Amino acid sequence: MARKSPRRTKAARSSSSHRGRSNMAAPKSIKTVGIAGTGLIGAGWAARLLFRGFNVIAYDVSPTAEERLKAQIKTAWPSLEALLGKPVKKGKLTFTTDLKEMASKADFIHEAAPEREDLKIKLFRDIDAVAAPHVIIASSSSGFLPSNLQSQCKHPERVIIGHPFNPVYLLPLVETVPGEKTSEDAMLRAGVYFESIGMQVLRLKREIMGYVCDRLQEALWREALHILNKDIATTGDIDDSIVYSAGMRWAFMGSFLTYHVAGGPGGMRDFIKQFDPTLELDWTDLKFPKWNKELETRLVEGCEAQAAGRKVSEIEAKRNAVLVDMMKVFKKHKIGAGLVLDREMKARKKTAKAKS
């Protein structure tokens, strides 16, 4: 599929980001959410939604996927309770291998199929042919252009990108991206929906491959591989360089605000004066290093050494516990992901009080 040049769309002309709304209630028309694909991302969506009282109808081509889906939801549940307490109301999970059943019953649909553009284009075409015209179809793709994904749909105006981050049931960011034919109404309604399930909406002005966060992560990943390929440091050393320094700031400040503070009293104006703003320094390789067996060995063996015999599930559980504690700390300081948690906790209390 040929790539199209990113263009500014009608859906992006009014605002570059979806601002927080005082009304956190979910759109009344959205009660059952469809999920196409039940891998790591699809299961993450399911856990996030079920915990917040939405019914979920999950579709996968494999009948054995249902068991794995339920196991992943079970893994996610303790972390959700640790973050938010017991659910006010638990949604109902339904599994099907019939795409038409899912698409016809859903009020909002998350596509979470494997990251193959041809597969996603066909899937969007098939879902679009069945789902009611007002139902938004959001792709969880981490990089494809929505204009390509909506290219074979009869109702392309309701197709958007709704890109989450792993673990989907805990991390609050979702990048929403309009395609060339996406409507402003679809973007706005999707924003309200995502906020209602405890997410922070980052609305791109226009489409671009890789969106925002993954482009930034990709740049860091490339440089890390070059350092490893040149045998400058181990995978553990490279990770430590982030864990014990920049990563701590990035968790609540990001790059621009970090450098603004580094400029001293004059902020970014003085930072530019102190450091070469052209960045014409020999500090980056950018492109991936040529893949070779030695690099692969360093990468695999380095990561296994870092794991120190721990299973991936053990590392995942520790990650989740740390993320929960971090978000609670951020809530205390009214910053970053803590603001999203605070917003949802207040809405939950309001809902619980209304039902009592």
HELIX and SHEET records of a PDB file:
HELIX    1   1 LYS A   10  ALA A   12  5                                   3    
HELIX    2   2 LEU A   40  PHE A   51  1                                  12    
HELIX    3   3 ALA A   65  LEU A   84  1                                  20    
HELIX    4   4 LEU A   99  LYS A  105  1                                   7    
HELIX    5   5 GLU A  117  ASP A  128  1                                  12    
HELIX    6   6 PRO A  146  LEU A  149  1                                   4    
HELIX    7   7 PRO A  156  ARG A  158  5                                   3    
HELIX    8   8 GLU A  184  SER A  196  1                                  13    
HELIX    9   9 CYS A  213  ASN A  229  1                                  17    
HELIX   10  10 THR A  235  SER A  241  1                                   7    
HELIX   11  11 ILE A  242  ALA A  246  3                                   5    
HELIX   12  12 GLY A  247  TRP A  250  1                                   4    
HELIX   13  13 GLY A  254  ALA A  262  1                                   9    
HELIX   14  14 GLY A  264  GLY A  266  5                                   3    
HELIX   15  15 GLY A  267  GLN A  274  1                                   8    
HELIX   16  16 LYS A  293  ALA A  307  1                                  15    
HELIX   17  17 VAL A  312  LYS A  332  1                                  21    
HELIX   18  18 ALA A  337  LYS A  355  1                                  19    
SHEET    1   A 8 LEU A  93  THR A  96  0                                        
SHEET    2   A 8 ASN A  55  TYR A  59  1                                        
SHEET    3   A 8 THR A  32  ALA A  36  1                                        
SHEET    4   A 8 PHE A 108  GLU A 111  1                                        
SHEET    5   A 8 ILE A 136  SER A 139  1                                        
SHEET    6   A 8 VAL A 159  HIS A 163  1                                        
SHEET    7   A 8 LEU A 173  PRO A 178 -1                                        
SHEET    8   A 8 GLN A 200  ARG A 203  1                                        
END                                                                             
